[in-house]
Structures are given as C-alpha cells and as structure tokens.
Amino acid sequence: MHEYSIIQSLVDSVDAAVKETPDAIVMRVRIEIGDLSGVDVDLLTTAFETFRDGTCCANADLLIERVSTQWVCPKCDRPIAHGAVLRCPCCNEPARLDAGDEILLRQIEMEVPDVSGLRMR
C-alpha cells in the first residue's frame, strides 16, 4: 500500500507550490504514472480521495495519465518494438528503459484571487 505514501508526497509537493500563491485554490492535479512504476492506479485514486480532506487538495480532481513502457538502444537511440527481444536489432546492445517507470507531478491547476486592484511597488 505504498500508494498512500505517494499521495502524501504528492500533496506535500502541491502544498509547497500553493504556498507561493496565497489564497489559491487547487482545482486539478495532473500526474503521470508509468506502466512499470508498480503503482495500482485504482488504489492511488482511492488514497487521494481518502487523504485529500483537510489538505490544499481537498476540492481538487486528480487526473492520471498512463505512460506506456518504451525501450531504446542506448547506442543508436533506435526504439525497440513492443514485445520484441530487448536488444537492438542493429547494434545488438541491450535495451535501455526510456519511459514507463515514472511517477511525475505534471500540472497543478489553481484558481487565484483577482489581483487587478493591487498596486505594484
């Protein structure tokens, strides 16, 4: 159940960003989860729904984008086809994981108060 610790870290990161914009209301949080990240997306969603109460994300929607596994040759950067042997067909080099193991906070959408009446110094 490391999904709860992932959500704790996510909320802490969002909270740190929101502190730079006083009175902002977090509306949406977008994250990317790789297929090889070891994260159960359903459990992550449940953890977010459970944990967000009383935090800066209390009213926020969580958008999760899945990232497919991608392998490449470390020598020639040629992509390795899905389901193929994890070796470059040209260089015979072992493939390198290029995408699919990440857990990334990509975007925080916030509503901010109208500041048009403030004077700049």
Backbone bond lengths (Angstrom), bond angles and torsions (degrees), N, CA, C in turn:
res aa  C-N    CA-C-N  psi(-1)  N-CA   C-N-CA  omega(-1)  CA-C   N-CA-C  phi
1 M - - - 1.451 - - 1.530 110.42 -
2 H 1.330 117.38 46.42 1.457 119.98 177.95 1.527 111.41 -74.67
3 E 1.331 116.97 -3.97 1.463 120.27 177.32 1.529 111.45 -60.63
4 Y 1.341 117.36 -34.25 1.463 119.95 178.90 1.529 111.16 -67.19
5 S 1.318 117.66 -39.11 1.472 119.46 177.70 1.524 110.69 -69.56
6 I 1.318 117.46 -31.91 1.471 120.53 175.63 1.524 109.49 -65.28
7 I 1.320 117.15 -44.11 1.475 120.80 178.83 1.522 110.36 -65.62
8 Q 1.323 118.67 -39.12 1.470 120.99 176.60 1.521 110.28 -58.54
9 S 1.319 116.26 -45.78 1.465 121.20 178.65 1.527 111.15 -64.75
10 L 1.316 116.79 -40.64 1.468 121.58 178.25 1.529 110.71 -61.35
11 V 1.311 116.86 -49.16 1.471 120.83 -179.52 1.527 110.41 -63.60
12 D 1.334 117.78 -38.69 1.467 120.80 177.06 1.535 110.61 -61.71
13 S 1.331 116.91 -41.15 1.472 120.93 179.07 1.521 111.19 -66.42
14 V 1.318 116.34 -42.70 1.470 120.26 178.55 1.525 109.22 -64.69
15 D 1.319 117.05 -43.40 1.467 121.24 179.52 1.524 111.23 -59.40
16 A 1.318 117.63 -41.67 1.468 121.13 178.56 1.526 110.77 -63.10
17 A 1.327 117.27 -39.00 1.467 120.74 179.24 1.527 111.22 -70.40
18 V 1.317 116.73 -38.19 1.470 121.17 -178.14 1.521 111.02 -68.84
19 K 1.324 118.00 -31.36 1.469 120.84 -179.73 1.521 111.79 -61.14
20 E 1.316 117.32 -23.11 1.465 121.54 177.61 1.528 111.66 -76.61
21 T 1.327 116.74 -14.16 1.473 122.05 -179.52 1.525 108.16 -128.55
22 P 1.349 117.01 85.55 1.468 120.14 -177.49 1.526 111.75 -55.82
23 D 1.319 116.21 144.95 1.463 125.11 177.91 1.527 113.84 67.73
24 A 1.318 117.83 10.29 1.465 120.45 176.89 1.529 109.63 -73.74
25 I 1.315 115.40 146.86 1.455 121.72 176.68 1.520 107.63 -115.45
26 V 1.321 115.82 122.23 1.466 120.54 -179.91 1.528 108.19 -75.58
27 M 1.330 115.45 123.57 1.462 121.58 -177.97 1.534 112.58 -103.38
28 R 1.319 116.05 -34.36 1.460 120.18 -174.58 1.521 109.47 -154.17
29 V 1.321 115.90 139.88 1.456 122.81 175.80 1.519 107.10 -124.46
30 R 1.330 115.71 125.38 1.475 120.49 -179.28 1.519 109.14 -112.43
31 I 1.337 115.18 126.80 1.456 120.50 178.68 1.532 109.77 -126.69
32 E 1.331 114.88 159.40 1.459 121.73 174.20 1.522 108.00 -116.00
33 I 1.326 115.49 133.63 1.458 122.50 -179.79 1.524 108.19 -125.28
34 G 1.317 116.78 121.17 1.452 121.47 178.41 1.519 112.16 -76.55
35 D 1.323 115.15 148.92 1.464 120.59 179.53 1.527 112.50 -59.90
36 L 1.330 117.79 -27.62 1.465 121.42 -179.93 1.527 112.76 -99.41
37 S 1.322 118.25 13.13 1.464 121.53 -177.08 1.523 113.17 -72.84
38 G 1.313 116.60 -17.96 1.458 120.15 -177.71 1.514 113.28 80.52
39 V 1.338 116.58 14.40 1.455 121.56 -178.35 1.522 109.62 -99.02
40 D 1.319 115.96 130.54 1.460 121.91 172.84 1.534 106.71 -86.10
41 V 1.313 116.66 111.33 1.471 121.59 -174.05 1.530 111.59 -62.68
42 D 1.319 117.81 -37.37 1.468 119.98 178.11 1.527 110.91 -64.82
43 L 1.333 117.29 -43.25 1.464 120.60 177.28 1.527 111.26 -65.75
44 L 1.337 116.47 -37.04 1.460 120.45 178.53 1.525 110.38 -63.45
45 T 1.316 116.33 -42.93 1.469 121.18 178.45 1.525 110.31 -63.12
46 T 1.322 116.96 -44.23 1.467 120.96 177.83 1.524 110.89 -62.71
47 A 1.321 116.69 -42.19 1.469 121.04 178.33 1.523 110.49 -61.22
48 F 1.333 117.67 -41.76 1.460 121.00 179.02 1.525 110.55 -63.61
49 E 1.327 116.58 -46.41 1.470 120.72 -179.77 1.533 110.99 -60.91
50 T 1.317 116.78 -36.71 1.461 122.20 -178.96 1.522 111.95 -76.23
51 F 1.311 116.74 -44.08 1.458 122.24 -169.72 1.531 113.97 -84.57
52 R 1.328 118.58 -23.40 1.464 120.52 -171.47 1.523 114.26 -70.18
53 D 1.334 118.32 -23.03 1.467 120.34 179.80 1.518 110.41 -55.41
54 G 1.324 116.26 131.79 1.453 121.77 178.86 1.519 114.55 79.59
55 T 1.338 116.98 7.20 1.463 120.88 178.38 1.527 109.45 -114.01
56 C 1.325 115.92 178.09 1.460 120.86 176.82 1.524 111.89 -65.59
57 C 1.319 117.22 -14.34 1.470 122.02 -179.81 1.524 112.61 -99.56
58 A 1.321 117.35 14.74 1.467 121.56 -174.22 1.528 113.12 -54.61
59 N 1.331 117.59 -36.28 1.464 120.88 -178.02 1.516 113.03 -109.20
60 A 1.310 116.47 11.23 1.470 120.63 -174.16 1.522 112.07 -87.54
61 D 1.321 114.30 148.20 1.460 121.60 170.14 1.516 107.64 -91.03
62 L 1.320 116.20 145.92 1.454 121.80 176.16 1.515 108.46 -106.75
63 L 1.328 116.30 119.66 1.463 121.62 176.46 1.522 107.85 -106.42
64 I 1.310 115.98 125.01 1.461 121.45 -178.40 1.521 108.86 -114.43
65 E 1.318 115.43 123.51 1.464 121.28 175.56 1.517 107.66 -108.82
66 R 1.327 115.75 127.55 1.463 121.09 178.90 1.523 109.30 -82.44
67 V 1.326 116.33 141.38 1.461 122.60 178.03 1.528 107.65 -114.56
68 S 1.320 115.95 120.70 1.463 121.17 -180.00 1.518 110.87 -71.87
69 T 1.317 114.52 152.50 1.462 121.12 177.33 1.528 109.49 -70.21
70 Q 1.327 115.35 132.18 1.463 121.22 177.87 1.523 108.66 -134.26
71 W 1.333 115.13 130.96 1.460 122.45 178.66 1.521 108.46 -115.87
72 V 1.327 116.19 145.46 1.469 121.70 177.95 1.527 109.32 -137.68
73 C 1.320 114.33 163.31 1.460 120.37 173.57 1.536 107.64 -80.09
74 P 1.326 118.53 128.58 1.457 120.13 -179.66 1.529 112.80 -71.24
75 K 1.309 116.15 -15.81 1.471 119.99 -177.29 1.529 111.48 -91.92
76 C 1.341 117.24 -49.58 1.475 120.01 -174.64 1.527 112.90 -111.60
77 D 1.335 117.94 -0.03 1.469 123.74 178.97 1.529 114.16 64.40
78 R 1.310 117.68 14.44 1.467 121.49 177.96 1.532 108.86 -70.06
79 P 1.350 117.65 132.01 1.467 119.15 176.68 1.524 110.93 -68.67
80 I 1.319 115.82 145.24 1.451 122.47 177.26 1.530 106.97 -99.49
81 A 1.321 116.48 127.55 1.467 121.30 -176.26 1.528 111.13 -62.37
82 H 1.317 115.30 145.46 1.460 121.82 177.35 1.530 109.21 -58.77
83 G 1.319 116.28 129.16 1.456 121.37 179.05 1.522 114.59 86.92
84 A 1.327 117.45 -7.05 1.465 121.02 -179.72 1.529 110.28 -80.31
85 V 1.306 115.67 165.15 1.462 121.13 172.69 1.526 107.21 -59.92
86 L 1.314 116.46 138.43 1.469 120.64 -175.04 1.534 111.66 -81.66
87 R 1.318 113.88 58.02 1.473 123.44 174.95 1.522 106.92 -141.38
88 C 1.322 115.31 145.37 1.459 119.77 178.47 1.538 108.80 -68.15
89 P 1.332 117.04 131.25 1.465 119.42 178.96 1.531 112.24 -69.99
90 C 1.320 117.60 -19.30 1.472 121.33 179.95 1.528 112.24 -95.04
91 C 1.329 116.73 -49.88 1.467 121.73 -173.23 1.528 113.44 -94.08
92 N 1.323 115.96 -17.26 1.458 123.41 -175.33 1.534 112.05 64.08
93 E 1.330 116.83 20.01 1.468 121.71 176.79 1.529 109.10 -80.81
94 P 1.349 117.44 145.95 1.466 119.34 173.35 1.529 109.70 -62.75
95 A 1.319 115.94 140.88 1.465 121.40 -177.56 1.526 110.91 -68.33
96 R 1.329 114.72 155.11 1.464 123.14 176.21 1.531 107.42 -115.61
97 L 1.316 116.62 135.94 1.463 120.82 176.89 1.524 108.47 -68.97
98 D 1.326 116.87 123.38 1.461 121.91 -177.33 1.532 111.94 -105.05
99 A 1.315 117.43 -27.07 1.465 121.54 179.49 1.526 108.27 -161.27
100 G 1.321 114.71 153.61 1.453 119.26 174.49 1.511 114.91 121.73
101 D 1.336 118.13 -5.53 1.471 119.47 178.37 1.530 111.58 -114.24
102 E 1.328 117.01 9.58 1.465 120.27 -173.08 1.526 113.41 -86.94
103 I 1.326 113.94 155.77 1.462 124.89 167.95 1.527 103.79 -133.08
104 L 1.327 116.89 103.67 1.466 120.55 -171.93 1.525 112.16 -126.58
105 L 1.320 115.58 135.61 1.457 121.84 168.62 1.521 106.26 -83.16
106 R 1.319 117.33 113.86 1.463 121.33 -174.80 1.519 113.74 -99.52
107 Q 1.324 118.02 -33.40 1.465 118.52 -174.41 1.526 110.60 -158.25
108 I 1.325 114.39 141.82 1.458 121.99 172.41 1.520 106.51 -122.42
109 E 1.316 117.09 119.36 1.465 120.91 176.53 1.523 107.97 -100.60
110 M 1.356 114.72 128.97 1.454 120.43 -177.04 1.516 110.64 -131.15
111 E 1.320 115.40 151.43 1.454 121.50 166.94 1.516 105.74 -99.07
112 V 1.323 115.66 132.55 1.458 120.15 179.50 1.521 108.72 -118.05
113 P 1.333 116.76 150.28 1.467 119.38 179.93 1.525 110.80 -64.97
114 D 1.323 115.02 156.45 1.469 120.79 177.81 1.521 108.56 -68.23
115 V 1.318 115.59 121.51 1.461 120.39 -178.91 1.528 111.22 -111.96
116 S 1.320 117.25 14.68 1.454 120.14 -176.30 1.532 112.94 -66.25
117 G 1.338 117.49 -24.13 1.451 120.07 -179.42 1.518 113.61 -85.74
118 L 1.305 118.11 -2.38 1.462 120.84 -179.53 1.516 111.49 -84.09
119 R 1.326 115.15 144.98 1.461 120.06 177.23 1.515 109.12 -93.67
120 M 1.291 116.47 141.25 1.465 122.29 177.78 1.526 108.45 -88.67
121 R 1.296 118.17 144.47 1.462 122.55 176.96 1.488 109.54 -108.94
